[in-house]
Structures are given as structure tokens and as C-alpha cells.
């Protein structure tokens, strides 16, 4: 890859001051020039957890500027550069010794004006009940064919990148990042027969929601908004992608074993 010369920083407000100071010192030792705005930068450094990475992806928009995630949070599937390896990672970044993975983005369209300014999600779109008790019913169609009428607390439509996020926490499968697929996972369904479903990413998913409270929540990569129950939704693969920088680029199975602690026992 071409060497990176200029970077912009997006820093989590929860990042510890000593870690931010360490990162600033590492940048000072590198040949990288830090600029205040993301526009025109060769790359974005996301400093925090995966939430900060998602914010960076939202800010980058359609520009395609690649993002390197520096993990000062917890698991960090997207932000996977540890602070202790930062100096070496920045050196490799400046020398062009990295790869860029184009990650699928999904777009949600509503029958109203919700999320019209930024309807894109790198991880997932979630439809959730708004009140504390009543379930919602979500009629789900794939290319016009009825899949299911979910009666649940909600439904998550995730990308392969998002399969290790919210979807995973409700029992969804882990999908390899380069898979051309989307996953539908119900949140607390009122049926033992409901299971996650994987579909191709070139389909259109249409959702009709019925709610006793006459409202529901739509969350797009964590950005949520209350909608009236008669607001229909459709979800499809977006024309844009998010470019993720990988420095050491271990395969996904190495990452999963490390982050999920597979094969590690207490003995």
C-alpha cells in the first residue's frame, strides 16, 4: 500500500489521559503528520473502543478514508492495535506495510424522515421495543417474500463486521468479515423455534412493525430514534464501504481466539 503521511485523530472521551499521552508521544516519534480535520487526511486513527471506531466510520462517510483502530477499550474487534505495539504499528503505517479491508455497510430507508442525513451502519440496524413490557411484532420480508412475523423485544440486522457486536450478544453467529451475507437475529423472541437467519447481502429486507405503544426504537450503529409504529423500513447493502486498516492482519480465527479466549481454561 502507499505510505501514510498525514493522519487525523478521533479520540474516545473515555480514553485514559495516560494512554492518550502515550499515543501522542508515539506519534511524535513517527514520521506521520497529525492534522486537526479528517478531510484530506491519508488515514484516520480511532483511539478508543469499537464505539469510537463506529463514530469514525460515520464521520468518514463516503470518502473512503481508511481507519486504523487503536484499542484503549475492552474487546476491540475493530480497534485491534494494542497501545504497547503502537510505535511499531505507526512505523509500518508510514512505510505502507499494511493491508486495507473493505467492509460491508448497510443502509436503512424509512417511510418518514428518520436518519435521512446518515442512514448507514457498519455494524447493525436494530429495531427495538420502546416501552418496558410489551413485545413488538416485526413482519420481515426478503425481496418481498415473507420470512417471519417476529414477536420479540426486537430484531437485529447485522453485517459480517457487526456479527461480533450486538448480534453476538443475542446468540447470533460469527460471520467472516469478507462474507457476502447479512444476519437477522431476534432479541428475546417469544418462541423457542426462532433462530438467526443468514441471507445474501444483495437482497432487500423490508420490515413492518406493530407495537402496542404505537412507537418503536430504530438504532443505527447505536444512534437511536423513536419512530411511529406505522413507519415501514427497508434495509439493503449500501454502495459505499468502510476501509479498515490492518497492520499485522492476523486471520480472523487468531483474532477470535484472542478476543473470545477460546481454548483458555482456568486450570
LUMBABA-930185 format. One line per field, with one value per residue: z, x, y of N, C-alpha, C in turn; residue number from 0; residue in one letter. Coordinates in steps of 0.05 Angstrom, whole numbers, padded with zeros to 5 digits, always signed. Each point is the difference from the previous one (the first is absolute). Layout:
<recs>
n.up <- (Z:...)
n.east <- (X:...)
n.north <- (Y:...)
ca.up <- (Z:...)
ca.east <- (X:...)
ca.north <- (Y:...)
c.up <- (Z:...)
c.east <- (X:...)
c.north <- (Y:...)
lummi <- (NUM:...)
mivex <- (a:...)
</recs>
This chain:
<recs>
n.up <- (+00000:-00010:+00006:+00025:-00007:-00003:+00026:+00004:+00024:+00006:+00023:+00012:+00009:-00002:-00020:+00014:+00016:+00016:-00009:+00002:+00023:+00006:-00010:+00014:+00019:-00004:-00003:+00022:+00006:-00011:-00026:+00014:-00018:+00023:-00012:+00005:-00026:-00001:-00009:-00020:+00023:+00001:+00026:+00013:+00023:+00004:+00020:+00008:+00001:-00003:+00022:+00007:-00006:+00011:+00020:-00001:-00002:+00019:+00012:-00006:+00004:-00023:+00016:+00016:+00016:-00002:+00017:+00018:+00012:+00018:+00011:+00012:-00013:-00008:-00011:-00013:-00012:+00001:+00025:-00016:-00002:+00014:+00021:+00010:-00021:+00012:+00013:+00002:+00009:+00013:+00007:+00003:+00014:+00010:+00002:+00004:+00023:-00015:+00008:-00019:+00019:-00022:+00020:-00001:-00012:+00019:-00015:+00018:-00012:+00007:+00008:+00019:+00017:+00015:+00011:-00010:+00021:+00016:-00021:+00003:+00000:+00014:+00023:+00008:-00008:+00022:+00000:+00018:+00020:+00003:+00006:+00026:-00010:-00016:-00011:-00020:-00021:-00012:-00019:-00007:-00020:-00015:-00013:+00019:+00006:+00013:+00018:+00016:+00018:+00005:+00022:+00006:+00015:-00021:-00021:-00004:-00018:-00002:-00004:-00017:-00004:-00001:-00012:+00006:-00007:-00003:-00025:+00006:+00013:-00022:-00004:-00014:-00025:+00001:-00016:-00017:+00004:-00016:+00017:-00021:+00025:+00008:+00025:+00003:+00023:+00011:+00013:+00017:-00020:-00005:-00008:+00008:-00020:+00010:-00023:+00003:-00019:-00017:-00012:-00026:-00005:-00021:+00022:-00002:+00024:+00000:+00017:+00011:+00016:+00019:+00013:+00024:+00004:-00024:+00013:-00012:+00007:-00015:+00002:-00008:+00004:+00016:-00023:+00020:-00010:+00013:-00010:-00014:+00011:-00012:+00012:-00026:+00000:-00014:-00002:-00009:-00015:+00012:-00015:+00024:+00007:+00021:-00004:+00008:+00013:-00010:+00023:+00021:-00005:+00026:-00005:-00008:-00005:-00007:-00013:-00010:-00004:-00009:-00015:-00010:+00001:-00026:+00011:+00014:+00017:+00022:-00013)
n.east <- (+00017:-00011:+00024:-00006:-00008:-00026:-00005:-00025:-00004:-00012:-00003:-00003:-00023:-00002:+00016:+00015:+00004:+00009:-00022:-00015:+00012:-00003:-00025:-00003:+00013:-00016:-00020:+00010:+00002:-00024:-00001:-00021:-00014:-00006:-00024:-00011:-00003:-00021:-00012:+00007:-00005:+00024:-00002:-00018:+00009:-00014:-00002:-00005:-00026:-00017:-00011:+00025:+00006:-00023:+00007:+00024:-00011:-00016:+00022:+00012:-00024:-00005:+00017:-00005:+00005:+00022:-00009:+00018:-00009:+00004:+00003:-00016:-00017:-00020:-00021:-00012:-00022:-00010:+00001:+00018:+00009:+00015:-00003:+00006:-00015:-00007:+00023:+00000:-00025:+00006:+00022:-00014:-00016:+00020:+00006:-00026:+00009:-00022:-00023:-00018:-00018:-00014:-00013:-00019:-00015:-00019:-00021:-00012:-00022:-00012:-00025:+00017:+00008:-00005:+00022:-00015:+00012:-00004:-00011:+00026:+00004:+00022:-00013:-00020:-00024:-00009:-00020:-00006:-00011:-00018:-00022:-00006:-00025:-00016:-00003:+00016:-00017:+00018:-00017:+00013:+00006:+00007:+00008:-00016:+00016:-00022:+00017:-00008:-00018:+00023:-00005:+00011:+00022:+00008:+00012:+00022:+00006:+00018:+00022:+00018:+00007:-00026:+00007:+00022:-00021:-00020:+00002:+00026:-00006:-00015:+00024:+00006:+00004:+00025:+00000:+00015:+00018:+00012:-00018:-00013:-00004:-00026:-00001:-00022:+00001:-00019:-00011:+00007:+00000:-00025:+00021:-00001:-00018:+00002:+00013:+00026:-00002:+00015:+00001:-00002:+00022:-00010:-00012:-00026:+00004:-00025:-00004:-00021:-00003:-00008:-00009:-00004:+00025:-00003:+00022:+00023:+00022:+00012:+00019:+00015:+00014:-00021:-00004:-00015:-00024:-00019:-00014:-00018:-00017:-00013:+00024:-00002:+00015:+00021:+00013:+00021:+00016:+00017:+00002:+00002:+00025:+00008:+00021:+00007:+00018:+00014:+00014:-00005:-00024:-00003:-00002:-00025:+00010:+00024:-00014:-00017:+00021:+00013:-00019:-00007:+00027:-00004:-00004:-00008:+00012:-00014:+00004)
n.north <- (-00024:+00023:+00011:-00001:+00024:+00003:+00005:-00007:+00012:-00022:+00014:-00023:+00012:-00026:+00007:-00016:+00021:-00019:-00013:+00022:+00005:-00026:+00002:+00023:-00012:-00022:+00017:+00012:-00026:+00001:-00007:-00007:+00014:+00011:-00002:+00024:+00000:-00016:+00021:-00015:-00013:-00012:+00004:-00014:+00010:-00022:+00017:-00025:-00005:-00021:+00011:+00006:-00025:-00007:+00017:-00011:-00024:+00009:+00010:-00022:-00013:+00013:+00014:-00021:+00022:-00014:-00018:+00009:-00022:+00018:-00023:+00018:-00016:-00017:-00013:+00020:-00009:+00025:+00009:-00010:+00025:-00016:+00016:-00024:-00005:+00023:+00002:-00026:+00002:+00022:-00013:-00023:+00016:+00013:-00025:+00001:-00010:+00000:-00011:+00002:-00005:-00004:+00013:-00019:+00019:+00003:+00003:+00016:-00006:+00023:-00004:+00008:+00018:-00022:+00009:+00019:+00012:-00022:-00013:+00003:-00027:+00001:+00002:+00016:-00009:+00012:-00016:+00018:-00015:+00018:-00013:-00003:-00002:+00015:-00025:+00000:+00003:-00015:+00008:-00022:+00015:-00021:+00021:+00010:-00021:-00007:+00009:+00019:-00005:+00012:-00014:+00023:+00003:-00014:+00012:-00014:+00018:-00019:+00014:-00011:+00026:+00006:-00023:+00015:+00014:+00017:-00008:+00001:+00023:-00002:-00011:+00023:-00010:-00009:+00022:-00013:+00020:-00019:-00010:-00008:+00008:-00002:+00007:-00014:+00014:-00016:+00020:-00019:-00018:+00003:-00014:-00025:+00003:+00024:+00000:+00008:+00019:-00013:+00024:-00001:+00013:-00014:-00008:+00005:+00009:-00007:+00020:-00012:+00020:-00017:+00022:-00012:+00009:-00010:-00009:+00004:-00012:+00018:-00019:+00019:-00022:-00004:+00012:+00007:-00006:+00013:-00021:+00010:-00016:+00019:+00005:-00006:-00022:+00007:-00022:+00011:-00014:+00016:+00021:+00011:+00001:-00013:+00015:-00025:+00015:-00020:+00002:-00015:+00008:-00008:-00026:+00000:-00024:+00012:+00019:-00019:-00016:+00021:+00011:-00024:-00001:-00007:-00023:+00022:-00015:-00004:-00023)
ca.up <- (+00000:+00001:+00028:+00012:+00008:+00018:+00014:+00018:+00024:+00013:+00026:+00018:+00025:+00022:-00001:+00023:-00007:-00003:-00026:-00021:+00000:-00012:-00029:-00011:+00000:-00022:-00025:-00002:-00008:-00027:-00021:-00007:+00007:+00011:-00007:+00017:-00013:-00014:-00029:-00012:+00013:-00013:+00017:+00026:+00023:+00019:+00026:+00018:-00005:-00026:-00003:-00011:-00028:-00015:-00003:-00021:-00026:-00006:-00008:-00026:-00020:-00026:-00010:-00002:+00015:+00017:+00029:+00017:+00027:+00023:+00021:+00028:+00013:+00010:-00020:-00023:-00026:-00021:+00011:+00009:+00005:+00028:+00005:+00003:-00026:-00016:-00013:-00023:-00019:-00013:-00018:-00023:-00014:-00015:-00021:-00018:+00005:+00012:-00020:+00005:-00005:-00006:+00015:-00009:+00015:-00007:+00000:+00008:-00011:+00014:-00014:+00011:-00003:+00020:-00008:-00028:-00003:+00002:+00004:-00005:+00023:-00004:+00017:-00001:+00004:+00019:+00005:+00028:+00013:+00014:+00028:+00016:+00003:-00023:-00023:-00026:-00021:-00023:-00025:-00014:-00028:-00015:-00028:-00002:+00010:+00029:+00014:+00026:+00016:+00026:+00024:+00016:+00009:-00023:-00021:-00008:-00027:+00003:-00020:+00011:+00020:+00023:+00012:+00026:+00017:+00013:-00010:+00014:+00027:+00000:-00010:-00028:-00007:-00008:-00029:-00009:-00009:-00029:-00009:-00013:+00015:+00022:+00020:+00015:+00026:+00017:+00027:+00018:-00014:+00016:-00012:+00001:-00027:-00015:-00001:-00019:-00028:-00017:-00028:-00017:+00005:-00022:+00003:+00014:+00023:+00006:+00027:+00008:+00029:+00014:+00028:+00017:+00008:-00025:-00006:+00004:-00002:-00022:+00007:-00023:+00013:+00026:-00002:+00001:-00004:+00003:-00023:+00002:-00008:-00029:-00017:-00011:-00005:-00018:+00005:-00022:-00001:-00010:-00022:+00012:+00019:+00019:-00003:+00026:-00002:+00016:+00000:+00001:-00013:+00005:-00011:+00018:+00020:+00021:+00014:+00016:+00023:+00020:+00012:+00013:+00019:-00006:+00006:+00025:+00024:+00026:+00013)
ca.east <- (-00017:+00015:+00005:-00018:+00015:-00016:-00022:-00017:-00007:-00027:+00007:-00022:+00001:+00005:+00028:+00015:+00019:+00027:+00002:+00000:+00027:+00018:-00005:+00011:+00029:+00007:-00004:+00022:+00024:-00004:+00002:-00028:-00009:-00027:-00015:-00023:-00024:+00002:-00001:+00027:+00019:+00004:-00012:-00011:+00007:-00022:+00013:-00021:-00010:-00014:-00019:+00014:+00005:-00025:-00003:+00019:-00012:-00022:+00011:+00014:-00021:+00005:+00026:+00016:+00025:+00003:+00001:+00015:-00010:+00018:-00018:+00003:-00024:-00001:+00006:+00013:+00002:+00008:+00023:+00015:+00029:+00005:+00017:+00028:+00011:-00007:+00024:+00006:-00022:+00002:+00022:-00009:-00020:+00015:+00015:-00019:-00001:-00026:-00021:-00025:-00023:-00024:-00021:-00027:-00016:-00028:-00015:-00028:-00018:-00025:-00022:+00000:+00025:+00020:+00027:+00004:+00026:+00021:-00014:+00019:+00010:+00021:-00005:-00027:-00024:-00016:-00028:-00004:-00024:+00006:-00009:+00014:-00013:-00012:+00016:-00008:-00001:+00016:-00004:+00026:-00002:+00025:-00008:-00029:-00011:-00002:+00018:-00011:-00012:+00013:-00011:+00025:+00008:+00012:+00013:+00025:+00011:+00028:+00019:+00020:+00015:-00017:-00007:+00013:-00010:-00026:-00011:+00013:-00010:-00027:+00002:+00005:+00025:+00023:+00003:+00026:-00004:-00002:-00024:-00020:-00023:-00011:-00012:-00023:+00000:-00021:+00007:-00019:-00025:-00021:-00003:+00025:+00006:+00012:+00029:+00011:-00002:+00020:-00009:+00019:+00000:-00011:-00029:-00012:-00015:-00022:-00011:-00024:+00001:-00025:+00007:-00023:+00005:-00002:+00026:+00023:+00026:+00017:+00028:+00019:+00027:-00003:-00014:-00028:-00021:-00027:-00016:-00028:-00002:-00007:+00023:+00012:+00029:+00014:+00029:+00015:+00028:+00005:+00020:+00026:+00012:+00018:+00027:+00012:+00029:+00011:+00029:+00012:-00022:-00003:-00026:-00023:-00001:+00018:-00013:-00021:+00011:+00011:-00021:-00021:+00014:-00005:+00021:+00013:-00013:+00009:+00018)
ca.north <- (+00024:+00025:+00008:+00021:+00024:+00017:-00014:+00015:-00016:+00000:-00011:-00005:+00016:-00018:-00009:+00010:+00021:-00010:-00014:+00020:+00011:-00019:+00000:+00025:-00003:-00019:+00015:+00019:-00015:-00010:+00020:+00007:+00027:+00001:+00024:+00002:-00008:-00025:+00005:+00002:-00017:-00026:-00021:+00008:-00016:-00001:-00006:-00007:-00027:-00003:+00022:+00023:-00007:+00005:+00029:+00008:-00009:+00018:+00026:-00004:+00001:-00013:+00008:-00024:+00002:-00024:+00004:-00019:+00000:-00004:-00010:+00007:-00009:-00027:-00021:+00012:-00015:+00019:+00014:-00024:+00006:+00004:+00023:-00008:-00005:+00023:+00012:-00017:+00001:+00026:-00002:-00015:+00016:+00021:-00014:-00013:-00029:-00006:-00006:+00014:-00017:+00014:-00012:+00005:+00019:-00002:+00025:-00003:+00020:+00000:+00013:+00027:+00015:-00009:-00007:+00007:+00012:-00020:-00026:-00022:-00015:-00020:-00023:-00011:+00015:-00014:+00009:-00008:+00011:+00025:-00001:-00020:-00026:-00012:-00008:+00010:-00020:+00010:-00015:+00002:-00010:-00001:+00004:-00002:-00025:+00000:-00018:-00006:+00022:-00002:+00012:+00001:+00026:+00015:-00015:+00012:-00007:+00007:-00006:-00018:+00014:+00002:-00026:-00003:+00022:-00004:-00025:-00022:-00001:-00012:-00027:-00001:-00013:+00016:-00002:+00010:+00027:+00003:-00014:+00016:-00010:+00015:-00018:+00009:-00013:+00011:+00007:-00012:-00008:-00014:-00027:-00015:-00009:+00022:-00002:+00019:-00007:+00013:+00003:+00013:+00029:+00015:+00000:+00023:-00009:+00019:-00006:+00014:-00003:+00004:+00005:+00008:+00028:+00016:+00010:-00018:+00013:-00009:+00006:-00003:+00001:+00012:+00026:-00009:+00019:-00011:+00003:-00009:-00028:-00003:+00006:-00024:+00002:-00019:-00001:-00012:+00006:+00027:+00001:+00007:-00018:+00011:-00012:-00005:-00006:-00022:+00001:-00027:-00016:-00028:-00009:+00004:-00021:+00009:+00022:-00010:-00015:+00020:+00017:-00016:-00018:-00028:-00019:+00007:-00012:+00011:-00019)
c.up <- (+00000:+00029:+00009:+00010:+00020:+00012:+00016:+00023:+00008:+00026:+00017:+00024:+00024:+00001:+00023:-00009:-00005:-00026:-00023:-00001:-00013:-00030:-00013:-00001:-00023:-00027:-00004:-00009:-00029:-00020:-00009:+00009:+00009:-00008:+00015:-00012:-00016:-00031:-00011:+00012:-00016:+00016:+00025:+00021:+00020:+00027:+00020:-00004:-00027:-00003:-00012:-00030:-00017:-00004:-00022:-00027:-00009:-00010:-00027:-00023:-00025:-00010:-00004:+00014:+00019:+00030:+00013:+00029:+00021:+00025:+00027:+00016:+00010:-00023:-00025:-00024:-00023:+00008:+00011:+00003:+00030:+00004:+00002:-00027:-00019:-00016:-00025:-00021:-00016:-00021:-00025:-00016:-00018:-00023:-00020:+00004:+00016:-00023:+00007:-00008:-00004:+00013:-00009:+00018:-00009:+00003:+00006:-00012:+00014:-00017:+00011:-00005:+00018:-00013:-00030:-00006:+00001:+00006:-00001:+00025:-00009:+00016:-00004:+00000:+00018:+00003:+00028:+00011:+00016:+00029:+00014:+00000:-00026:-00022:-00025:-00020:-00025:-00023:-00017:-00028:-00013:-00029:-00005:+00010:+00031:+00012:+00027:+00011:+00028:+00022:+00020:+00011:-00023:-00020:-00008:-00028:+00001:-00025:+00011:+00021:+00026:+00013:+00026:+00020:+00014:-00008:+00015:+00028:+00003:-00012:-00030:-00007:-00006:-00030:-00008:-00014:-00030:-00012:-00013:+00012:+00020:+00019:+00014:+00026:+00017:+00028:+00018:-00013:+00018:-00012:+00001:-00028:-00017:+00002:-00019:-00029:-00015:-00028:-00016:+00003:-00024:+00001:+00012:+00023:+00007:+00027:+00005:+00030:+00011:+00030:+00015:+00008:-00023:-00007:+00002:-00004:-00025:+00007:-00024:+00011:+00026:+00001:-00001:-00002:+00003:-00025:+00005:-00012:-00029:-00019:-00010:-00006:-00022:+00004:-00023:+00002:-00013:-00023:+00011:+00017:+00021:-00002:+00026:-00004:+00019:-00003:+00000:-00014:+00005:-00012:+00021:+00023:+00023:+00017:+00019:+00024:+00021:+00014:+00016:+00020:-00004:+00006:+00026:+00023:+00025:+00014:-00007)
c.east <- (+00018:+00005:-00020:+00018:-00015:-00022:-00016:-00008:-00029:+00003:-00025:+00002:+00006:+00029:+00015:+00022:+00028:+00003:+00000:+00028:+00020:-00003:+00012:+00030:+00009:-00003:+00023:+00026:-00002:+00004:-00027:-00006:-00029:-00013:-00027:-00026:+00004:+00000:+00028:+00021:+00003:-00013:-00012:+00010:-00023:+00012:-00022:-00008:-00014:-00021:+00013:+00006:-00026:-00005:+00019:-00011:-00022:+00010:+00014:-00020:+00009:+00028:+00019:+00026:+00003:+00004:+00016:-00010:+00021:-00017:+00008:-00024:+00002:+00007:+00013:+00004:+00008:+00025:+00019:+00030:+00003:+00019:+00030:+00013:-00003:+00024:+00007:-00022:+00001:+00023:-00008:-00021:+00014:+00016:-00018:-00002:-00025:-00018:-00025:-00023:-00025:-00023:-00028:-00014:-00029:-00014:-00029:-00016:-00027:-00021:-00004:+00027:+00022:+00026:+00006:+00028:+00023:-00012:+00018:+00011:+00022:-00005:-00029:-00021:-00018:-00028:-00008:-00026:+00008:-00009:+00013:-00013:-00009:+00020:-00009:+00000:+00013:-00004:+00025:-00002:+00028:-00007:-00029:-00013:+00001:+00020:-00013:-00014:+00011:-00016:+00022:+00005:+00012:+00012:+00025:+00007:+00029:+00016:+00019:+00017:-00015:-00007:+00014:-00009:-00026:-00012:+00011:-00012:-00028:+00001:+00004:+00026:+00022:+00004:+00026:-00004:-00003:-00023:-00020:-00028:-00009:-00013:-00023:-00002:-00021:+00010:-00022:-00026:-00019:-00006:+00028:+00009:+00015:+00031:+00010:-00001:+00021:-00010:+00022:-00002:-00010:-00031:-00009:-00017:-00020:-00013:-00024:-00004:-00028:+00007:-00024:+00004:-00001:+00027:+00020:+00026:+00015:+00028:+00018:+00028:-00001:-00013:-00030:-00019:-00027:-00016:-00029:-00002:-00007:+00022:+00013:+00029:+00008:+00030:+00014:+00030:+00005:+00021:+00027:+00010:+00016:+00027:+00014:+00029:+00007:+00030:+00012:-00019:+00001:-00027:-00021:+00000:+00019:-00012:-00021:+00010:+00010:-00022:-00020:+00012:-00007:+00024:+00015:-00016:+00011:+00020:+00029)
c.north <- (+00025:+00008:+00022:+00023:+00017:-00016:+00021:-00018:+00003:-00015:-00003:+00018:-00017:-00011:+00013:+00019:-00011:-00016:+00019:+00013:-00019:+00000:+00025:-00002:-00018:+00014:+00020:-00014:-00010:+00022:+00009:+00028:-00001:+00025:+00001:-00011:-00026:+00004:+00004:-00017:-00026:-00023:+00013:-00019:+00002:-00011:-00004:-00029:-00001:+00022:+00024:-00006:+00004:+00029:+00010:-00008:+00018:+00027:-00002:+00001:-00015:+00005:-00024:+00001:-00024:+00007:-00021:+00003:-00006:-00005:+00010:-00009:-00029:-00020:+00011:-00017:+00018:+00015:-00021:+00005:+00007:+00024:-00008:-00005:+00024:+00011:-00016:+00002:+00026:+00000:-00015:+00015:+00020:-00013:-00014:-00030:-00007:-00008:+00016:-00019:+00017:-00015:+00009:+00020:-00005:+00027:-00005:+00023:-00002:+00014:+00029:+00013:-00009:-00008:+00007:+00012:-00020:-00027:-00024:-00012:-00019:-00025:-00011:+00022:-00016:+00013:-00011:+00012:+00025:-00001:-00024:-00027:-00013:-00007:+00015:-00022:+00013:-00019:+00005:-00013:+00002:+00001:-00004:-00025:+00000:-00020:-00008:+00025:-00003:+00013:+00000:+00027:+00016:-00019:+00015:-00010:+00009:-00007:-00021:+00013:+00001:-00026:-00005:+00022:-00008:-00027:-00024:-00003:-00012:-00028:-00003:-00013:+00020:-00005:+00011:+00027:+00003:-00016:+00019:-00008:+00021:-00019:+00013:-00015:+00014:+00005:-00011:-00007:-00016:-00027:-00014:-00009:+00021:-00002:+00022:-00011:+00016:+00002:+00013:+00031:+00017:+00000:+00026:-00011:+00022:-00008:+00017:-00006:+00006:+00001:+00010:+00029:+00019:+00013:-00023:+00015:-00012:+00009:-00007:+00003:+00015:+00027:-00006:+00022:-00014:+00005:-00009:-00029:-00003:+00009:-00025:+00004:-00019:+00003:-00014:+00007:+00027:-00002:+00007:-00023:+00016:-00015:-00001:-00008:-00022:+00001:-00028:-00019:-00030:-00009:+00002:-00020:+00006:+00021:-00011:-00015:+00019:+00015:-00016:-00020:-00029:-00017:+00006:-00011:+00013:-00019:+00006)
lummi <- (0:1:2:3:4:5:6:7:8:9:10:11:12:13:14:15:16:17:18:19:20:21:22:23:24:25:26:27:28:29:30:31:32:33:34:35:36:37:38:39:40:41:42:43:44:45:46:47:48:49:50:51:52:53:54:55:56:57:58:59:60:61:62:63:64:65:66:67:68:69:70:71:72:73:74:75:76:77:78:79:80:81:82:83:84:85:86:87:88:89:90:91:92:93:94:95:96:97:98:99:100:101:102:103:104:105:106:107:108:109:110:111:112:113:114:115:116:117:118:119:120:121:122:123:124:125:126:127:128:129:130:131:132:133:134:135:136:137:138:139:140:141:142:143:144:145:146:147:148:149:150:151:152:153:154:155:156:157:158:159:160:161:162:163:164:165:166:167:168:169:170:171:172:173:174:175:176:177:178:179:180:181:182:183:184:185:186:187:188:189:190:191:192:193:194:195:196:197:198:199:200:201:202:203:204:205:206:207:208:209:210:211:212:213:214:215:216:217:218:219:220:221:222:223:224:225:226:227:228:229:230:231:232:233:234:235:236:237:238:239:240:241:242:243:244:245:246:247:248:249:250:251:252:253:254:255:256:257:258:259:260:261:262:263:264:265:266)
mivex <- (x:x:x:x:x:x:x:x:x:x:x:x:x:x:x:x:x:x:x:x:x:x:x:x:x:x:x:x:x:x:x:x:x:x:x:x:x:x:x:x:x:x:x:x:x:x:x:x:x:x:x:x:x:x:x:x:x:x:x:x:x:x:x:x:x:x:x:x:x:x:x:x:x:x:x:x:x:x:x:x:x:x:x:x:x:x:x:x:x:x:x:x:x:x:x:x:x:x:x:x:x:x:x:x:x:x:x:x:x:x:x:x:x:x:x:x:x:x:x:x:x:x:x:x:x:x:x:x:x:x:x:x:x:x:x:x:x:x:x:x:x:x:x:x:x:x:x:x:x:x:x:x:x:x:x:x:x:x:x:x:x:x:x:x:x:x:x:x:x:x:x:x:x:x:x:x:x:x:x:x:x:x:x:x:x:x:x:x:x:x:x:x:x:x:x:x:x:x:x:x:x:x:x:x:x:x:x:x:x:x:x:x:x:x:x:x:x:x:x:x:x:x:x:x:x:x:x:x:x:x:x:x:x:x:x:x:x:x:x:x:x:x:x:x:x:x:x:x:x:x:x:x:x:x:x:x:x:x:x:x:x:x:x:x:x:x:x)
</recs>
